[in-house]
Amino acid sequence: GWSPPPLASLSQVLRLERSRRTGVVFPLQKLARYLAPGTDTARFRLFQPGLAALQLAEELFRSGRHHTIDYVSSAVRMDHAPPPVLPEVCFIGRSNVGKSSLIRALFSLSPEVEVRVSKTPGHTKKMNFFKVGKYFTLVDMPGYGYRAPQDFVEMVEAYLQERRTLKRTFLLVDGVVGLQKTDHIGVEMLEEFGIPYVMVLTKIDRASRGLLLKNVLEIQEFVKEKTQGCFPQLFLVSSQEFSGVHLLRCFVAHVTGNLPAVEGS
C-alpha cells in the first residue's frame, strides 16, 4: 500500500514534540522568536488557524471516493482554458523558484495527481489546471524571467485580467536569495491589475536561520512600503520538509471560501 511522505499529513506532524511541530506548521512564528526584543510581530500571525481549520483544509487536499482531485487540462491561451466555474487560485513565480515542487507537496496526500516536476528549470510552458473536487481549481502558471515562454506576458496577463473566478494569486519568491529584479515583474503586474496576492517564500530548508530572517524582514518591509494588493503576512514553505505546507493548504481553503465557519484569527 501507498503511504504519504513523512510529515505530509497533520497526524504525523502532531506526533512531533511541540517546538518542532510549531516549526512545521507555523515556520514564520518559529522564526519570530529570534527577532530583537520589542519588534512588532503582528504581521507574523495574521492568519493563524486552529487545528480544526487545518484538518478541514487537509481533507480538501486528500482525494477520496467522493472527492476527486484531477489534472484537468493545460492551456497556452485563454480560449483554451477550462470554463471558469469554481473559485480559483494561481501560483506564479520566476523559473526555478520551486513552483511545481510546492504544488506537488500540497497534493502529496493524493498520489494519483500528477504534477510534473522538471529537472530543467522553467519547464512549465503552459497554464496547468487542477480541479479539487467541487471546491476550487488550482492553476500552475509558467515561470517568468529566465526561460519564460515567449508568449508568457500575453498568456499570464490575459489570465490575470480576465479570469473572474480568480480569488488569490500566490507569488513565489526563493527564500534563499530573497526578492530579485525578476520578482518585481510579478509584483508590478499584480499591482497594476489590482489583483489580491500573497507572497510565498520557498526552499526555506536551504537557508540558514539568519539569512532567512534577513530576507523575511526585507520582504515584509517591501510589502508594507511598496505594495497595496499583497497580504501583509508572508508564507514560508519547504516542499522537502513540509514546513508551512499545512498552513498554505489552509489559506487556500480560506480564500476559496471553503472554511466557512473558521476564520484565520
N, C-alpha and C positions, 0 to 999 in steps of 0.2 A: 504494500500500500504506500501511497504517496504521503509524505509529511512535510509541513511548511518549513521554510528555513528558520534557523534559530531567531527568536525574538520577533518574528513576523506577526505573531498573534499576541494579543494583550495577556492571555492566560499565561504565556511563557514569561512575559515581562513582569507580571505580578509576583512571580516566584523569586525575583531578584531582591537583594537587600535594598533598603529604602533609597539610599543615595544614588545607587546605580539605576534604580527604577526611574527616579526623577530625571537623571541624565538621559535616559532613553525617551521618556515621554515628553519632558519639557526641557530640551537641551539649553534653551535660552535662559531659563530660570536658573539652571545649574551654573551657567556662565556668569550670571548676575552676582553670584556670591563673591566673585573676585574683583568686583568694582571697588573703587575708592569709597570709603565711608561717606554717606551723605549724597551719593549720586542718586538722581531721580530714576527709579526703576519702573515707573508707571507703564512705559512703553514695552516693558519686557513681559507684561502679564495682562494684556488687554483681552486676549482670548484665552481663557483658562477653564476649559470644560471639565466637568466632573467625570467620574468613572462611568456613570450610566450613559452619558453622551458619547464617550469614547467607544463603549461597547456597541451602542446603536450604530455608530458610523462604521465600525468594523464589519458589522453584519451586511451593510450595503456593499462592501468590497469583497464579500465572500459569496461565491456563486453557489447555487443550490438547485434543487429540482424545480422550484417555482420562481427562481430568481437567476436569470441568465445574464452573464457578463460576456459581451461579444465584441470582437473587432468587427465593425460594420463595413467600412469602406475607406478608400483613400481618394483624395481629390487634388487636382492641381489648379482647378479653377472653381469659383463659387458655384457655377451652374452644375458642377459635378458633385457638390456636397449633398449629403442626405438632407431631407426636409427638416427644418428647424422645429421640432415638436417638443422635445424635453428641454429643461434648463441645461445650460452648457457651461463648462469651464474649459479654458485652453491653457496650454503650457508652452511658453516661448522662451528663447534664450539663445545665446550665441552657440555656434558649433562647438562640440566637445565640452559642454557645461555639465553633461550627465543627465540630460533630459529623459532619454529613453530608459536609462537605468532607474531613474526615480519612478517613472510610470510603472515599470516592471515591479518595483518594490511595493508600490501602492496596491498593485493587483497580485501580490505574491500569495494570497490565500486562494486564488483562483487559477490553478496551474494550467487550465486549458486556454487561458487568454495569452495569445502570442504577441508579445511586444518585441519587435526585433531590435536587439542592441548590437550596433555595428562596431566592428573593430576599427573601422575608419571613421574619424570624426566627421560630422556634418553629413551623415549618410541619409538622414531623413530629408527627402526632397519633396514630399507631399504632405498634405494635411491628413492625418490618420484619425479616424473617428471610432471611439469605443463606447458602446451603449451599455450602461449599467442598469439592467432590468428596466423597470418602468419609471426609474427615478431621475437619472440625468445622463448626459453624454460628456465624455472627456475627450478633448482633442489635442493630439500631439502635433505641434507645428514644426515646420522646417527651421533649422538653425540659421542665424544670420551671422554676418561677418565673414570670416574665413570659410570658403567653400559653400557659401549660400547659393541656393539655386538662382538662376538668372532672373526668373520672374517672381522672386521672393516678395519684393515690395508690393507688386500688384496683387499677388495671392493673399498675403497676410493683411495688408491694409484693407483690401476689399472685405475680407472675412471680419476684421475688427469693426469696420464701419457698418457692415450690412447685417451682421448676424444678430437678430433681435432677441434671440434666446440666450445670448451670452451673459452670464451673471458675474463672472470674475475671470481675470486673466492672471496667471501665475508667471511672473517674470523671474527666471532662474539666473542666479549670479554665482560664479565659482567662489566658494568660501575661502579658498587658499589665496587667490590673487585679488579678491575684492572687485569693486566696480572698475571696469575697463572702459576705454573710449567706445568700443563697440556696444557695450551695455547701454550707453546713452542713446543709441539708435532706438532701442526698445522703449526706453523711458520717454524719449521725446515723442515717439509715435503715439504711445498710450496717453500721454498728457495732452497732445494736440487734439486727439479724438474725444477726450473727456471720458475715458473708459476706466472704471474702477479696477485696480490691480493690487497685487501683493508681491513682495519680493521674497524669494526663497533662496537661501544660501546653501549650495550643495557641497558635497565632499568634505564635510566638517571633520571627518575622521582623519583626514590627511593634513590638517592644520594644527600647529601647536596651540595651546590654550591662549598664549599671549598674542599670537598672530590673529587668531580668530576673534578675540576680544577687540583688538585694534580695528579689524575690518568691520565688525558689527557696529562699533561706536561711530566709525566714519560714515558708514552707510546710513545709520539712523539719523545722523546729523544732516546728511544729504537729503533724506526723505523729508525731514522736518522743515528744512530751509528751502528746498528747491522743487518739491512736488505738491500737487493738490489731490491727485486721484489715488495715491498709494496708501494702503492701510498702514497705520503707524508702527505696527509690530512686525518685525521680521520673523520668518520661519526658517529654522536651521534644520538641515537634514543630512543623514548619511544613508545612502542606499545599501551600503555594505553592512552596517551595524543596526539599521532600522531606527536610529535616533531621529526623533521628530516626525517619523512616518505616520505614527498613530495620530498625532496631533493634526497633521496635514489632512489625513483622511477625514478627521472630524470637521475641520474648517471647510473642506469641500462639501461635506454633507450639510453644513450650516448655510453656506452661501447659495446652495441649490435648493434651499427650503425644505430639506429633509430631516431637520432636527426640530420639529415644530414646538415641542414642549421645553426644549432645552436651550437656554441662551448661553453664550460663551463668557459669562462673567462669574 
